[in-house]
Amino acid sequence: MNFLQKNKKIKNVQAGFTLIELLIVIVLVVAACTIVFYNYSAHRNGQAFNNGEDDVISLINEARSRTLDAEGDMQYGVHFETNKAILFAGTSFSAASSTSEEVDFDATVTLSSINLAGSSQDVVFDQLTGDTDDYGTLVLSSGIIATPKTITITKEGFASGN
């Protein structure tokens, strides 16, 4: 066979990918995307859970601080519901109050347990000392993360998480 015949034979062979090669590539891409999505979703849910705890502690500390600063010459408190916490002015919570500040939890986070002295859903701070008669614990839960987070409110009005 001479050189021209060999060259002609090579040109007749078609280059490209087989169907099996394409399917393997598609399966690998789908598997990689699934792993990335799962890790992102787990990270996002964990961050939302941590943010819920931080938001509640921050709101409690804000209410105590405003009370001690005698802002508006009022006491402040925090009202707790399953899916949100509300900072309010005064000695008791009123849903109609225009001075309240609301923190909504992520859809995956709930306040599953409110164990405050006096079976209250509110924490109100004393204007002179910052103390509260509504001390106890709050438990944040997630339908996705197994371990709940407990927030402790001391008689002195300080809030901390576990």
Contacts in CASP RR format, 6 or more apart in sequence:
PFRMAT RR
TARGET T0000
AUTHOR 0000-0000-0000
METHOD contacts of the structure
MODEL  1
MNFLQKNKKIKNVQAGFTLIELLIVIVLVVAACTIVFYNYSAHRNGQAFN
NGEDDVISLINEARSRTLDAEGDMQYGVHFETNKAILFAGTSFSAASSTS
EEVDFDATVTLSSINLAGSSQDVVFDQLTGDTDDYGTLVLSSGIIATPKT
ITITKEGFASGN
42 144 0 8 1.000
45 108 0 8 1.000
45 142 0 8 1.000
45 144 0 8 1.000
45 145 0 8 1.000
46 142 0 8 1.000
46 144 0 8 1.000
46 145 0 8 1.000
48 106 0 8 1.000
48 108 0 8 1.000
48 109 0 8 1.000
48 142 0 8 1.000
49 106 0 8 1.000
49 108 0 8 1.000
49 109 0 8 1.000
49 140 0 8 1.000
49 142 0 8 1.000
49 144 0 8 1.000
49 145 0 8 1.000
49 149 0 8 1.000
51 106 0 8 1.000
52 103 0 8 1.000
52 105 0 8 1.000
52 106 0 8 1.000
52 109 0 8 1.000
52 140 0 8 1.000
53 140 0 8 1.000
53 149 0 8 1.000
53 151 0 8 1.000
53 161 0 8 1.000
55 85 0 8 1.000
55 103 0 8 1.000
55 105 0 8 1.000
56 78 0 8 1.000
56 80 0 8 1.000
56 85 0 8 1.000
56 103 0 8 1.000
56 111 0 8 1.000
56 138 0 8 1.000
56 140 0 8 1.000
56 151 0 8 1.000
56 159 0 8 1.000
57 151 0 8 1.000
57 159 0 8 1.000
57 160 0 8 1.000
57 161 0 8 1.000
59 78 0 8 1.000
59 85 0 8 1.000
59 87 0 8 1.000
59 101 0 8 1.000
59 103 0 8 1.000
60 78 0 8 1.000
60 123 0 8 1.000
60 151 0 8 1.000
60 153 0 8 1.000
60 157 0 8 1.000
60 159 0 8 1.000
61 158 0 8 1.000
61 159 0 8 1.000
62 76 0 8 1.000
62 87 0 8 1.000
62 101 0 8 1.000
63 76 0 8 1.000
63 77 0 8 1.000
63 78 0 8 1.000
63 87 0 8 1.000
63 123 0 8 1.000
63 125 0 8 1.000
64 76 0 8 1.000
64 125 0 8 1.000
64 130 0 8 1.000
64 132 0 8 1.000
64 157 0 8 1.000
64 158 0 8 1.000
66 74 0 8 1.000
66 76 0 8 1.000
67 74 0 8 1.000
67 75 0 8 1.000
67 76 0 8 1.000
67 77 0 8 1.000
67 125 0 8 1.000
67 126 0 8 1.000
67 127 0 8 1.000
67 130 0 8 1.000
68 125 0 8 1.000
68 127 0 8 1.000
68 130 0 8 1.000
70 127 0 8 1.000
72 89 0 8 1.000
74 89 0 8 1.000
74 90 0 8 1.000
75 89 0 8 1.000
75 90 0 8 1.000
75 91 0 8 1.000
75 124 0 8 1.000
75 125 0 8 1.000
75 126 0 8 1.000
75 127 0 8 1.000
76 87 0 8 1.000
76 88 0 8 1.000
76 89 0 8 1.000
76 90 0 8 1.000
76 124 0 8 1.000
76 125 0 8 1.000
77 87 0 8 1.000
77 88 0 8 1.000
77 89 0 8 1.000
77 90 0 8 1.000
77 93 0 8 1.000
77 122 0 8 1.000
77 123 0 8 1.000
77 124 0 8 1.000
77 125 0 8 1.000
78 85 0 8 1.000
78 86 0 8 1.000
78 87 0 8 1.000
78 88 0 8 1.000
78 122 0 8 1.000
78 123 0 8 1.000
79 85 0 8 1.000
79 86 0 8 1.000
79 88 0 8 1.000
79 93 0 8 1.000
79 100 0 8 1.000
79 121 0 8 1.000
79 122 0 8 1.000
80 86 0 8 1.000
80 111 0 8 1.000
80 114 0 8 1.000
80 121 0 8 1.000
80 122 0 8 1.000
80 123 0 8 1.000
80 138 0 8 1.000
81 111 0 8 1.000
81 121 0 8 1.000
82 110 0 8 1.000
82 111 0 8 1.000
82 112 0 8 1.000
83 104 0 8 1.000
83 105 0 8 1.000
83 109 0 8 1.000
83 110 0 8 1.000
83 111 0 8 1.000
84 102 0 8 1.000
84 103 0 8 1.000
84 104 0 8 1.000
84 105 0 8 1.000
85 102 0 8 1.000
85 103 0 8 1.000
85 105 0 8 1.000
85 111 0 8 1.000
86 93 0 8 1.000
86 100 0 8 1.000
86 101 0 8 1.000
86 102 0 8 1.000
86 103 0 8 1.000
87 100 0 8 1.000
87 101 0 8 1.000
87 102 0 8 1.000
87 103 0 8 1.000
88 94 0 8 1.000
88 97 0 8 1.000
88 99 0 8 1.000
88 100 0 8 1.000
88 122 0 8 1.000
89 97 0 8 1.000
89 99 0 8 1.000
89 100 0 8 1.000
90 124 0 8 1.000
91 124 0 8 1.000
92 122 0 8 1.000
92 124 0 8 1.000
93 100 0 8 1.000
93 121 0 8 1.000
93 122 0 8 1.000
105 111 0 8 1.000
105 140 0 8 1.000
108 142 0 8 1.000
108 143 0 8 1.000
108 144 0 8 1.000
109 140 0 8 1.000
109 141 0 8 1.000
109 142 0 8 1.000
110 140 0 8 1.000
110 141 0 8 1.000
110 142 0 8 1.000
110 143 0 8 1.000
111 138 0 8 1.000
111 139 0 8 1.000
111 140 0 8 1.000
111 141 0 8 1.000
112 139 0 8 1.000
112 140 0 8 1.000
112 141 0 8 1.000
112 148 0 8 1.000
113 137 0 8 1.000
113 138 0 8 1.000
113 139 0 8 1.000
113 141 0 8 1.000
114 121 0 8 1.000
114 138 0 8 1.000
114 139 0 8 1.000
115 136 0 8 1.000
115 137 0 8 1.000
115 138 0 8 1.000
115 139 0 8 1.000
116 122 0 8 1.000
116 123 0 8 1.000
116 134 0 8 1.000
116 135 0 8 1.000
116 136 0 8 1.000
116 137 0 8 1.000
116 138 0 8 1.000
116 153 0 8 1.000
117 133 0 8 1.000
117 134 0 8 1.000
117 135 0 8 1.000
117 136 0 8 1.000
118 133 0 8 1.000
118 134 0 8 1.000
120 134 0 8 1.000
122 134 0 8 1.000
123 132 0 8 1.000
123 134 0 8 1.000
123 135 0 8 1.000
123 153 0 8 1.000
123 157 0 8 1.000
124 132 0 8 1.000
124 133 0 8 1.000
124 134 0 8 1.000
125 131 0 8 1.000
125 132 0 8 1.000
125 157 0 8 1.000
126 132 0 8 1.000
129 156 0 8 1.000
130 156 0 8 1.000
130 157 0 8 1.000
131 155 0 8 1.000
131 156 0 8 1.000
131 157 0 8 1.000
132 153 0 8 1.000
132 155 0 8 1.000
132 156 0 8 1.000
132 157 0 8 1.000
133 155 0 8 1.000
134 153 0 8 1.000
135 153 0 8 1.000
135 154 0 8 1.000
135 155 0 8 1.000
135 157 0 8 1.000
136 152 0 8 1.000
136 153 0 8 1.000
136 154 0 8 1.000
137 150 0 8 1.000
137 151 0 8 1.000
137 152 0 8 1.000
137 153 0 8 1.000
138 150 0 8 1.000
138 151 0 8 1.000
138 153 0 8 1.000
139 148 0 8 1.000
139 149 0 8 1.000
139 150 0 8 1.000
139 151 0 8 1.000
140 148 0 8 1.000
140 149 0 8 1.000
140 150 0 8 1.000
140 151 0 8 1.000
141 148 0 8 1.000
142 148 0 8 1.000
149 161 0 8 1.000
149 162 0 8 1.000
150 161 0 8 1.000
150 162 0 8 1.000
151 159 0 8 1.000
151 160 0 8 1.000
151 161 0 8 1.000
151 162 0 8 1.000
152 159 0 8 1.000
152 160 0 8 1.000
152 161 0 8 1.000
152 162 0 8 1.000
153 159 0 8 1.000
END
